[in-house]
C-alpha cells in the first residue's frame, strides 16, 4: 500500500506550500484545513492508519506522517496529535506554530516523541523532524 503524509493547517497558502514541498520530495500528500477533515478519511487497518481518498476510484494510502498546525478551527493541533499518536504510536508527527513556548502551554502538553517547530522554520528542519526515526 503506498504511503501518504497529511498536512493540516488552517491557512490554505501554508497547506499548499508544505504539500508542494513534500511532493517535490517524492511523497503523496493529503491537505486539510481542519483536524475534522483529516479524521473523516482515516481508518485503522492492520495496526496502521490508512487514508481513504475518493478520486474517481477509491484509493487507500498508509499514513506515513503528519504536519499539523497548533491553532486549528475545532479540534486543535495538540489534540489531533494526541489522537493520531494513540491510534498509531510510531507515526511521524510534527507540530508547527507561530506561538512561543509559554503561549503553547495553554493548549496542553505534546505526546512523547512529537516535535514542535516554530514558524517561520526552515524546510530542512521540518524534514529532519518529520523523517526522524519513529518514537
DRENLO-8749 format. One record per residue: residue number from 1; x, y, z of N, C-alpha, C, O in turn. Coordinates in Angstrom, 2 decimals. Atoms other than C-alpha are relative to their C-alpha. Example, Ala and Ser with C-alpha at 12.3 -4.5 7.8 and 13.67 -1.06 7.14 Angstrom:
+-----+---------+---------+---------+---------+---------+---------+---------+---------+---------+---------+---------+---------+
| num |      nX |      nY |      nZ |     caX |     caY |     caZ |      cX |      cY |      cZ |      oX |      oY |      oZ |
+-----+---------+---------+---------+---------+---------+---------+---------+---------+---------+---------+---------+---------+
|   1 |    0.89 |   -1.19 |    0.00 |   12.30 |   -4.50 |    7.80 |    0.90 |    1.20 |    0.00 |    1.94 |    1.18 |    0.66 |
|   2 |   -0.82 |   -1.19 |   -0.06 |   13.67 |   -1.06 |    7.14 |   -0.77 |    1.09 |    0.73 |   -0.26 |    2.20 |    0.90 |
+-----+---------+---------+---------+---------+---------+---------+---------+---------+---------+---------+---------+---------+
//
This chain:
+-----+---------+---------+---------+---------+---------+---------+---------+---------+---------+---------+---------+---------+
| num |      nX |      nY |      nZ |     caX |     caY |     caZ |      cX |      cY |      cZ |      oX |      oY |      oZ |
+-----+---------+---------+---------+---------+---------+---------+---------+---------+---------+---------+---------+---------+
|   1 |    0.86 |   -1.18 |    0.00 |    0.00 |    0.00 |    0.00 |    0.90 |    1.24 |    0.00 |    1.81 |    1.34 |    0.83 |
|   2 |   -0.84 |   -1.20 |    0.04 |    1.51 |    3.38 |   -0.96 |   -0.22 |    0.85 |    1.24 |   -1.25 |    0.75 |    1.90 |
|   3 |    0.08 |   -0.85 |   -1.17 |    2.20 |    5.93 |    1.77 |   -0.40 |    1.42 |   -0.35 |   -0.32 |    1.84 |   -1.50 |
|   4 |    0.45 |   -1.38 |    0.18 |    0.91 |    9.45 |    2.27 |    0.30 |    0.79 |    1.27 |    0.32 |    0.23 |    2.36 |
|   5 |   -0.23 |   -0.90 |   -1.13 |    1.68 |   12.44 |    4.52 |   -1.14 |    1.01 |    0.03 |   -1.48 |    1.60 |   -0.99 |
|   6 |    1.07 |   -0.97 |   -0.18 |   -1.12 |   14.62 |    5.90 |    0.58 |    1.35 |    0.41 |    1.46 |    1.42 |    1.27 |
|   7 |   -0.34 |   -1.36 |   -0.39 |   -0.71 |   18.39 |    6.10 |   -1.30 |    0.64 |    0.47 |   -2.28 |    0.70 |   -0.29 |
|   8 |    1.20 |   -0.59 |   -0.57 |   -3.22 |   20.10 |    8.39 |    0.35 |    1.40 |    0.52 |    1.05 |    1.54 |    1.52 |
|   9 |   -0.25 |   -1.39 |   -0.40 |   -3.12 |   23.91 |    8.62 |   -1.20 |    0.81 |   -0.47 |   -1.68 |    0.61 |   -1.59 |
|  10 |    1.18 |   -0.77 |    0.37 |   -5.99 |   26.40 |    8.61 |    0.30 |    1.11 |   -0.99 |   -0.62 |    1.78 |   -1.45 |
|  11 |   -0.37 |   -0.99 |    1.01 |   -4.06 |   28.72 |    6.27 |    0.26 |   -0.72 |   -1.32 |    1.26 |   -1.43 |   -1.45 |
|  12 |   -0.12 |    0.74 |    1.25 |   -4.59 |   27.43 |    2.72 |    1.35 |    0.16 |   -0.71 |    1.85 |   -0.79 |   -1.31 |
|  13 |   -1.29 |   -0.23 |    0.67 |   -1.36 |   29.01 |    1.41 |    1.10 |   -0.87 |    0.62 |    1.92 |   -1.44 |   -0.10 |
|  14 |   -1.02 |    0.81 |   -0.68 |    0.77 |   27.24 |    4.02 |   -0.24 |   -1.47 |   -0.29 |    0.69 |   -2.22 |   -0.55 |
|  15 |    0.34 |    1.39 |    0.28 |   -1.08 |   23.97 |    3.50 |    0.49 |   -0.40 |   -1.39 |    1.13 |   -1.44 |   -1.56 |
|  16 |   -0.42 |    0.30 |    1.38 |   -0.48 |   24.10 |   -0.26 |    1.52 |    0.01 |   -0.14 |    2.09 |   -0.87 |   -0.78 |
|  17 |   -1.46 |   -0.10 |    0.12 |    3.16 |   25.20 |    0.08 |    0.69 |   -1.21 |    0.61 |    1.62 |   -1.77 |    0.02 |
|  18 |   -0.60 |    1.18 |   -0.62 |    4.01 |   22.38 |    2.50 |   -0.30 |   -1.25 |   -0.80 |    0.55 |   -2.12 |   -0.94 |
|  19 |    0.36 |    1.13 |    0.85 |    2.13 |   19.91 |    0.32 |    0.88 |   -0.07 |   -1.24 |    1.34 |   -1.14 |   -1.61 |
|  20 |   -0.85 |   -0.03 |    1.19 |    4.09 |   21.02 |   -2.75 |    1.42 |   -0.41 |    0.34 |    2.05 |   -1.15 |   -0.42 |
|  21 |   -1.36 |    0.35 |   -0.40 |    7.40 |   20.73 |   -0.88 |    0.11 |   -1.51 |    0.25 |    1.08 |   -2.14 |   -0.19 |
|  22 |   -0.03 |    1.44 |   -0.25 |    6.57 |   17.20 |    0.30 |   -0.11 |   -0.79 |   -1.31 |    0.55 |   -1.82 |   -1.47 |
|  23 |    0.13 |    0.68 |    1.28 |    5.51 |   16.21 |   -3.21 |    1.30 |    0.09 |   -0.80 |    1.65 |   -0.85 |   -1.52 |
|  24 |   -1.32 |   -0.10 |    0.64 |    8.85 |   17.52 |   -4.54 |    0.98 |   -1.01 |    0.59 |    1.93 |   -1.42 |   -0.08 |
|  25 |   -0.82 |    1.02 |   -0.67 |   10.42 |   15.10 |   -2.05 |   -0.45 |   -1.41 |   -0.41 |    0.11 |   -2.40 |    0.06 |
|  26 |    0.46 |    1.29 |    0.50 |    8.51 |   12.32 |   -3.82 |   -1.09 |   -0.65 |    0.83 |   -1.35 |   -1.84 |    0.69 |
|  27 |    1.03 |    0.55 |   -0.88 |    5.74 |   11.90 |   -1.25 |   -1.39 |    0.39 |   -0.47 |   -1.58 |    1.50 |   -0.98 |
|  28 |    1.40 |   -0.32 |    0.20 |    1.99 |   11.73 |   -1.75 |   -0.46 |    0.82 |    1.19 |    0.02 |    0.61 |    2.31 |
|  29 |    0.51 |   -0.79 |   -1.12 |    0.11 |   14.28 |    0.35 |   -1.53 |    0.06 |   -0.04 |   -2.16 |   -0.11 |   -1.08 |
|  30 |    1.42 |   -0.29 |   -0.14 |   -3.39 |   14.87 |    1.61 |   -0.07 |    1.28 |    0.82 |    0.48 |    1.35 |    1.92 |
|  31 |    0.01 |   -1.33 |   -0.59 |   -4.15 |   18.50 |    2.50 |   -1.33 |    0.29 |    0.68 |   -2.40 |    0.00 |    0.13 |
|  32 |    1.21 |   -0.24 |   -0.79 |   -6.61 |   19.61 |    5.18 |    0.09 |    1.34 |    0.71 |    1.16 |    1.75 |    1.16 |
|  33 |    0.07 |   -1.28 |   -0.70 |   -7.74 |   22.91 |    6.70 |   -0.51 |   -0.16 |    1.43 |   -0.59 |    0.82 |    2.17 |
|  34 |    0.46 |    0.26 |   -1.37 |   -9.06 |   21.24 |    9.90 |    0.33 |   -1.44 |    0.38 |    0.54 |   -2.30 |   -0.47 |
|  35 |   -0.23 |    1.36 |   -0.51 |   -8.46 |   18.22 |   12.09 |   -1.16 |   -0.92 |   -0.39 |   -0.95 |   -2.07 |   -0.76 |
|  36 |    1.18 |    0.79 |    0.31 |  -12.01 |   17.04 |   11.46 |    0.03 |   -0.52 |   -1.44 |   -0.39 |   -1.65 |   -1.70 |
|  37 |   -0.10 |    0.40 |    1.40 |  -11.37 |   16.93 |    7.71 |    0.90 |   -1.23 |   -0.16 |    0.57 |   -2.15 |   -0.90 |
|  38 |   -0.90 |    1.16 |    0.05 |   -8.44 |   14.53 |    8.20 |   -0.64 |   -1.21 |    0.69 |   -0.60 |   -2.32 |    0.16 |
|  39 |    0.55 |    1.12 |   -0.76 |  -10.20 |   12.42 |   10.83 |   -1.11 |   -0.72 |   -0.76 |   -1.30 |   -1.92 |   -0.58 |
|  40 |    1.09 |    0.61 |    0.77 |  -13.15 |   11.82 |    8.45 |    0.49 |   -1.07 |   -0.97 |   -0.25 |   -2.01 |   -1.27 |
|  41 |   -0.48 |    0.93 |    1.03 |  -10.96 |    9.93 |    5.97 |    1.00 |   -1.02 |    0.55 |    1.55 |   -1.81 |   -0.21 |
|  42 |   -0.94 |    0.94 |   -0.62 |   -8.78 |    7.98 |    8.46 |   -0.70 |   -1.27 |    0.46 |   -1.83 |   -1.24 |    0.94 |
|  43 |    0.49 |    1.30 |   -0.48 |   -9.27 |    4.29 |    9.25 |    1.18 |   -0.77 |    0.55 |    2.31 |   -0.61 |    0.08 |
|  44 |   -1.04 |    0.90 |   -0.49 |   -7.30 |    1.78 |   11.28 |   -0.08 |   -1.29 |   -0.79 |   -1.15 |   -1.84 |   -1.01 |
|  45 |   -0.04 |    1.24 |    0.76 |   -6.16 |   -1.24 |    9.31 |    1.33 |   -0.68 |    0.27 |    2.39 |   -0.10 |    0.04 |
|  46 |   -1.21 |    0.79 |   -0.27 |   -3.66 |   -3.94 |   10.34 |    1.01 |    0.76 |    0.86 |    2.21 |    0.70 |    0.60 |
|  47 |   -0.88 |   -0.71 |   -0.91 |   -2.24 |   -1.75 |   13.13 |    0.55 |    1.31 |   -0.54 |    1.42 |    1.92 |    0.08 |
|  48 |   -0.45 |   -1.26 |    0.61 |   -1.73 |    1.25 |   10.83 |   -1.21 |    0.87 |   -0.27 |   -2.35 |    0.40 |   -0.29 |
|  49 |    1.06 |   -0.90 |    0.43 |   -3.73 |    4.30 |    9.91 |    0.02 |    0.08 |   -1.51 |    1.08 |    0.21 |   -2.12 |
|  50 |    0.11 |   -0.14 |    1.45 |   -4.98 |    4.45 |    6.35 |   -0.89 |    1.19 |   -0.32 |   -1.79 |    1.55 |    0.44 |
|  51 |    0.76 |   -1.14 |    0.50 |   -6.34 |    7.37 |    4.39 |   -0.78 |   -0.49 |   -1.20 |   -0.21 |   -1.07 |   -2.13 |
|  52 |    0.87 |    0.41 |    1.11 |   -9.29 |    6.70 |    2.10 |   -0.33 |    1.22 |   -0.84 |   -1.01 |    2.14 |   -0.37 |
|  53 |    0.26 |   -1.13 |    0.89 |   -9.40 |    9.07 |   -0.87 |   -0.93 |   -0.41 |   -1.13 |   -0.76 |   -1.47 |   -1.74 |
|  54 |    0.93 |    0.21 |    1.12 |  -12.22 |    9.28 |   -3.38 |    0.48 |    0.87 |   -1.16 |    0.22 |    2.07 |   -1.19 |
|  55 |   -0.49 |   -0.75 |    1.16 |  -10.57 |   10.30 |   -6.65 |   -0.50 |   -0.68 |   -1.27 |    0.30 |   -1.09 |   -2.12 |
|  56 |    0.56 |    0.78 |    1.10 |  -12.93 |    8.72 |   -9.14 |   -0.07 |   -1.45 |    0.44 |   -1.16 |   -1.99 |    0.65 |
|  57 |   -0.10 |    1.35 |   -0.58 |  -11.76 |    5.29 |   -7.99 |    0.55 |    0.14 |    1.41 |    1.59 |    0.78 |    1.59 |
|  58 |   -0.50 |   -0.12 |   -1.37 |  -11.36 |    4.99 |   -4.21 |    1.40 |   -0.61 |    0.12 |    1.68 |   -1.67 |   -0.44 |
|  59 |   -1.38 |    0.44 |   -0.19 |   -7.73 |    4.63 |   -3.14 |    0.32 |    0.04 |    1.49 |   -0.10 |    0.97 |    2.19 |
|  60 |   -0.45 |    0.04 |   -1.39 |   -6.23 |    3.64 |    0.23 |    1.50 |    0.25 |    0.05 |    2.25 |   -0.31 |   -0.75 |
|  61 |   -1.41 |   -0.27 |   -0.22 |   -2.88 |    5.01 |    1.43 |    0.29 |   -0.23 |    1.48 |   -0.56 |    0.04 |    2.33 |
|  62 |   -0.42 |    0.11 |   -1.40 |   -0.98 |    4.19 |    4.61 |    0.53 |    1.36 |    0.43 |    1.38 |    1.94 |   -0.25 |
|  63 |   -0.47 |   -1.29 |   -0.51 |   -0.48 |    7.36 |    6.67 |    1.41 |   -0.18 |    0.53 |    1.64 |   -0.93 |    1.48 |
|  64 |   -1.40 |    0.08 |   -0.40 |    3.29 |    7.81 |    7.00 |    0.39 |    1.10 |    0.97 |    1.32 |    0.93 |    1.76 |
|  65 |   -0.36 |   -1.12 |   -0.85 |    3.34 |   11.14 |    8.76 |   -1.05 |    1.09 |   -0.06 |   -1.96 |    1.05 |   -0.89 |
|  66 |    0.92 |   -1.13 |   -0.04 |    1.52 |   14.34 |    9.63 |    0.74 |    1.25 |    0.44 |    1.53 |    1.23 |    1.38 |
|  67 |   -0.47 |   -1.33 |   -0.37 |    2.45 |   18.01 |    9.74 |   -1.25 |    0.76 |    0.40 |   -2.16 |    0.95 |   -0.41 |
|  68 |    1.24 |   -0.54 |   -0.55 |   -0.08 |   19.75 |   11.96 |    0.25 |    1.36 |    0.63 |    1.15 |    1.51 |    1.46 |
|  69 |   -0.05 |   -1.32 |   -0.63 |   -0.57 |   23.42 |   12.83 |   -0.66 |   -0.10 |    1.38 |   -1.60 |   -0.87 |    1.57 |
|  70 |    0.56 |    0.04 |   -1.36 |   -1.29 |   24.04 |   16.51 |   -1.40 |    0.62 |    0.03 |   -2.32 |    0.04 |    0.61 |
|  71 |    1.29 |   -0.69 |   -0.08 |   -4.13 |   26.52 |   16.01 |   -0.83 |   -0.37 |   -1.22 |   -0.52 |    0.00 |   -2.35 |
|  72 |    0.92 |    0.45 |    1.04 |   -6.94 |   24.95 |   14.02 |   -1.42 |    0.29 |    0.46 |   -1.67 |    0.36 |    1.67 |
|  73 |    1.40 |   -0.14 |   -0.43 |  -10.69 |   25.54 |   13.98 |   -0.47 |   -1.34 |    0.55 |   -0.08 |   -2.39 |    0.05 |
|  74 |    0.48 |    1.28 |   -0.58 |  -12.47 |   22.95 |   16.13 |    1.10 |   -0.65 |    0.82 |    1.65 |   -0.04 |    1.73 |
|  75 |   -1.03 |    0.76 |   -0.72 |  -10.03 |   20.31 |   17.34 |    1.36 |    0.64 |   -0.27 |    1.75 |    0.82 |   -1.43 |
|  76 |   -1.29 |   -0.65 |    0.21 |   -6.64 |   21.96 |   17.93 |    1.08 |   -1.03 |   -0.36 |    0.86 |   -2.24 |   -0.27 |
|  77 |   -1.08 |    0.86 |    0.47 |   -3.33 |   20.57 |   16.70 |    0.54 |   -0.97 |    1.03 |    0.87 |   -2.11 |    0.69 |
|  78 |   -0.51 |    0.92 |   -1.03 |   -2.20 |   19.10 |   20.01 |   -0.98 |   -1.14 |    0.22 |   -0.57 |   -2.29 |    0.36 |
|  79 |    0.99 |    1.07 |   -0.17 |   -5.46 |   17.20 |   20.42 |    0.02 |   -0.95 |   -1.19 |   -0.09 |   -2.16 |   -1.01 |
|  80 |   -0.11 |    0.87 |    1.18 |   -5.19 |   15.90 |   16.84 |    1.26 |   -0.86 |    0.10 |    1.22 |   -2.05 |   -0.19 |
|  81 |   -1.24 |    0.77 |   -0.15 |   -1.58 |   14.86 |   17.50 |   -0.17 |   -1.11 |    1.04 |    0.30 |   -2.23 |    0.84 |
|  82 |    0.27 |    1.02 |   -1.03 |   -2.70 |   13.05 |   20.68 |   -0.82 |   -1.16 |   -0.56 |   -0.49 |   -2.32 |   -0.34 |
|  83 |    0.86 |    1.04 |    0.57 |   -5.43 |   11.17 |   18.81 |    0.78 |   -0.87 |   -0.98 |    0.69 |   -2.10 |   -0.94 |
|  84 |   -0.79 |    0.77 |    0.96 |   -3.09 |   10.16 |   15.98 |    1.04 |   -0.86 |    0.72 |    1.27 |   -2.01 |    0.34 |
|  85 |   -1.02 |    0.74 |   -0.76 |   -0.41 |    9.13 |   18.49 |   -0.61 |   -1.21 |    0.71 |    0.01 |   -2.27 |    0.76 |
|  86 |    0.68 |    1.12 |   -0.66 |   -2.91 |    6.96 |   20.41 |   -0.30 |   -1.12 |   -1.00 |   -0.13 |   -2.30 |   -0.70 |
|  87 |    0.36 |    0.98 |    1.02 |   -4.01 |    5.25 |   17.20 |    1.21 |   -0.65 |   -0.67 |    1.17 |   -1.82 |   -1.06 |
|  88 |   -1.21 |    0.49 |    0.69 |   -0.50 |    4.87 |   15.72 |    1.23 |    0.61 |    0.68 |    1.75 |    1.63 |    0.22 |
|  89 |   -1.09 |   -0.57 |   -0.80 |    2.29 |    5.42 |   18.30 |    1.32 |    0.24 |   -0.76 |    2.13 |    1.05 |   -0.32 |
|  90 |   -1.26 |   -0.19 |    0.73 |    5.08 |    5.16 |   15.71 |   -0.13 |    0.96 |   -1.18 |    0.82 |    1.15 |   -1.94 |
|  91 |    0.23 |   -0.93 |    1.10 |    3.55 |    7.65 |   13.26 |    0.88 |    1.25 |    0.19 |    0.97 |    1.78 |    1.29 |
|  92 |   -0.79 |   -1.23 |   -0.02 |    5.86 |   10.58 |   12.40 |   -0.95 |    1.19 |    0.02 |   -1.69 |    1.41 |   -0.93 |
|  93 |    0.87 |   -1.17 |   -0.13 |    4.07 |   13.73 |   13.64 |    0.86 |    1.19 |    0.37 |    1.68 |    1.12 |    1.29 |
|  94 |   -0.69 |   -1.25 |   -0.31 |    5.43 |   17.27 |   13.60 |   -1.04 |    1.09 |    0.13 |   -1.86 |    1.29 |   -0.77 |
|  95 |    0.90 |   -1.12 |   -0.23 |    3.52 |   20.20 |   15.08 |    0.71 |    1.27 |   -0.44 |    1.92 |    1.41 |   -0.23 |
|  96 |   -0.58 |   -1.29 |    0.39 |    4.07 |   23.69 |   13.64 |   -0.87 |    1.11 |    0.58 |   -2.09 |    0.96 |    0.68 |
|  97 |    0.75 |   -1.10 |   -0.61 |    3.08 |   27.01 |   15.21 |    0.80 |    1.29 |   -0.03 |    2.03 |    1.27 |   -0.11 |
|  98 |   -0.64 |   -1.31 |   -0.14 |    3.82 |   30.72 |   15.37 |    0.08 |    0.40 |    1.48 |    0.70 |    1.41 |    1.81 |
|  99 |    0.00 |   -0.31 |   -1.43 |    3.28 |   30.65 |   19.15 |    1.34 |   -0.34 |    0.66 |    2.01 |   -1.29 |    0.26 |
| 100 |   -1.21 |    0.27 |   -0.79 |    6.19 |   30.82 |   21.58 |   -0.32 |   -1.09 |    1.03 |   -1.49 |   -1.39 |    1.27 |
| 101 |    0.16 |    1.11 |   -0.95 |    6.75 |   28.04 |   24.16 |   -1.03 |    0.29 |    1.09 |   -1.91 |   -0.54 |    1.35 |
| 102 |    0.89 |   -0.31 |   -1.12 |    4.93 |   29.81 |   27.00 |   -1.45 |    0.14 |   -0.47 |   -2.37 |   -0.20 |    0.28 |
| 103 |    1.36 |   -0.13 |    0.54 |    1.90 |   30.57 |   24.78 |   -0.58 |   -1.36 |   -0.38 |   -1.79 |   -1.58 |   -0.29 |
| 104 |    0.44 |    1.35 |    0.41 |    1.74 |   26.96 |   23.59 |   -0.56 |   -0.80 |    1.17 |   -1.42 |   -1.66 |    0.97 |
| 105 |    0.40 |    0.77 |   -1.18 |    1.25 |   25.66 |   27.14 |   -1.50 |    0.00 |    0.23 |   -2.04 |   -0.96 |    0.78 |
| 106 |    1.46 |   -0.06 |   -0.20 |   -2.40 |   26.78 |   27.16 |   -0.74 |   -1.08 |   -0.79 |   -1.89 |   -1.38 |   -0.49 |
| 107 |    0.62 |    1.03 |    0.82 |   -3.10 |   24.09 |   24.53 |    0.30 |   -1.41 |    0.51 |   -0.24 |   -2.39 |   -0.01 |
| 108 |   -0.31 |    1.31 |   -0.56 |   -1.62 |   21.27 |   26.60 |    1.39 |   -0.46 |   -0.39 |    2.13 |    0.22 |   -1.10 |
| 109 |   -1.33 |    0.57 |    0.20 |    1.42 |   19.06 |   26.50 |    0.01 |   -0.93 |   -1.22 |   -0.96 |   -1.63 |   -1.48 |
| 110 |   -0.14 |    0.88 |    1.16 |    2.67 |   17.28 |   23.40 |    0.20 |   -1.45 |    0.42 |    0.83 |   -1.71 |    1.45 |
| 111 |   -0.31 |    1.41 |   -0.26 |    2.65 |   13.49 |   23.31 |    1.49 |   -0.24 |   -0.17 |    2.15 |    0.50 |   -0.90 |
| 112 |   -1.43 |    0.28 |    0.10 |    6.13 |   11.95 |   23.70 |    0.41 |   -0.25 |   -1.45 |   -0.32 |   -0.88 |   -2.22 |
| 113 |   -0.56 |    0.27 |    1.32 |    8.29 |   11.93 |   20.57 |   -0.49 |    0.92 |   -1.10 |   -0.06 |    0.80 |   -2.24 |
| 114 |    0.51 |   -0.91 |    1.01 |    6.39 |   14.69 |   18.78 |    0.73 |    1.33 |    0.12 |    0.76 |    1.94 |    1.20 |
| 115 |   -0.74 |   -1.25 |    0.00 |    8.44 |   17.71 |   17.80 |   -0.91 |    1.16 |   -0.36 |   -1.93 |    0.98 |   -1.04 |
| 116 |    0.73 |   -1.21 |    0.32 |    7.17 |   21.28 |   17.57 |    0.98 |    0.99 |   -0.61 |    2.00 |    1.32 |    0.00 |
| 117 |   -0.82 |   -1.00 |    0.66 |    8.66 |   23.75 |   15.11 |   -0.72 |    1.34 |    0.02 |   -1.93 |    1.42 |   -0.19 |
| 118 |    0.55 |   -1.34 |   -0.05 |    8.17 |   27.48 |   15.45 |    0.09 |    0.65 |   -1.37 |    1.15 |    0.67 |   -1.99 |
| 119 |    0.02 |   -0.71 |    1.27 |    7.11 |   29.38 |   12.33 |    0.68 |    1.35 |    0.17 |    0.53 |    1.96 |    1.23 |
| 120 |   -0.37 |    0.68 |    1.24 |    8.89 |   30.54 |   10.32 |    1.13 |   -1.00 |    0.29 |    2.00 |   -0.73 |    1.12 |
| 121 |   -1.05 |    1.00 |   -0.17 |   11.05 |   27.42 |   10.11 |    0.59 |   -0.31 |   -1.36 |    0.00 |   -0.02 |   -2.40 |
| 122 |   -0.65 |    0.40 |    1.24 |   13.48 |   26.12 |    7.53 |   -0.54 |   -1.37 |   -0.39 |   -0.80 |   -2.22 |    0.47 |
| 123 |    0.55 |    1.28 |    0.46 |   12.24 |   23.26 |    5.40 |    0.90 |   -1.18 |    0.39 |    0.40 |   -2.28 |    0.60 |
| 124 |   -0.86 |    1.11 |   -0.43 |   15.31 |   21.20 |    6.32 |   -0.26 |   -0.37 |    1.46 |   -0.05 |   -1.52 |    1.85 |
| 125 |    0.36 |    0.32 |   -1.39 |   14.23 |   21.47 |   10.00 |   -1.27 |   -0.85 |    0.02 |   -1.39 |   -1.77 |    0.82 |
| 126 |    1.22 |    0.81 |    0.10 |   10.79 |   20.13 |    9.05 |    0.35 |   -1.40 |   -0.50 |   -0.17 |   -2.39 |    0.01 |
| 127 |   -0.42 |    1.30 |    0.53 |   12.42 |   17.36 |    7.03 |    0.63 |   -0.85 |    1.09 |    0.31 |   -2.03 |    1.23 |
| 128 |   -0.65 |    0.74 |   -1.09 |   14.59 |   16.37 |    9.99 |   -1.01 |   -0.46 |    1.03 |   -0.93 |   -1.60 |    1.51 |
| 129 |    1.01 |    0.37 |   -0.99 |   11.61 |   16.39 |   12.37 |   -0.94 |   -1.06 |   -0.52 |   -1.26 |   -2.01 |    0.20 |
| 130 |    0.99 |    0.92 |    0.56 |    9.24 |   14.56 |   10.06 |    0.58 |   -1.36 |   -0.34 |   -0.11 |   -2.38 |   -0.23 |
| 131 |   -0.58 |    1.26 |    0.44 |   11.64 |   11.90 |    8.85 |    1.01 |   -0.59 |    0.98 |    1.83 |   -1.44 |    0.61 |
| 132 |   -0.84 |    0.61 |   -1.03 |   13.42 |   11.14 |   12.11 |   -0.42 |   -1.43 |    0.23 |   -1.44 |   -1.88 |   -0.30 |
| 133 |    0.39 |    1.37 |   -0.35 |   13.38 |    7.62 |   13.46 |   -1.29 |    0.05 |    0.78 |   -1.51 |    0.99 |    1.55 |
| 134 |    1.27 |    0.00 |   -0.75 |    9.93 |    6.68 |   14.80 |    0.23 |    0.03 |    1.50 |    1.22 |   -0.52 |    1.99 |
| 135 |   -0.13 |   -0.08 |   -1.47 |    9.36 |    7.43 |   18.52 |   -0.02 |   -1.37 |    0.63 |    0.07 |   -1.49 |    1.85 |
+-----+---------+---------+---------+---------+---------+---------+---------+---------+---------+---------+---------+---------+
//
